[in-house]
Amino acid sequence: MSYARQRVLVAARAAGVDAVDTLVTDYEDDEALRADTATTVGLGYDGKLAIHPRQVAIINEAFTPEADRIEWAERVLAAREEADAADRGVFSVDGEMIDAPLVAQAERILDRASAEDSDH
């Protein structure tokens, strides 16, 4: 299953479309859903299917970035602006080398955070 999930994710990114992971059929097993959705988020998917309304809150919670991830993303995008001004494609944030894939990750984090804010 891991191989298939990774292939779907790569294909979606290559096609420029959102990657949406498959569902957990046992809608009464919240822990299985939490664990599976954590994997989904960790792989970099954009969303996850739900088979029952009770699953939506758990999925939304997993896809909502934590405050420390939002702060990291903001630092990355601020540093990118400085790097762009200096005509550098790669730069560092908190001792971590940042390149285009991590910039894209930071943008996705802030997109998710703003989507969560607009839901309230």
Salt bridges, closest charged atoms under 4 A:
ASP21 OD2 - ARG5 NH2 2.63
ASP21 OD2 - LYS48 NZ 3.10
ASP30 OD1 - ARG54 NH2 3.01
GLU31 OE2 - ARG34 NH1 3.08
ASP36 OD1 - ARG5 NH2 2.82
ASP36 OD2 - LYS48 NZ 2.56
ASP46 OD2 - ARG13 NH1 2.88
ASP94 OD2 - ARG75 NH2 2.58
GLU107 OE2 - ARG80 NH1 2.69
GLU116 OE2 - HIS120 NE2 2.62
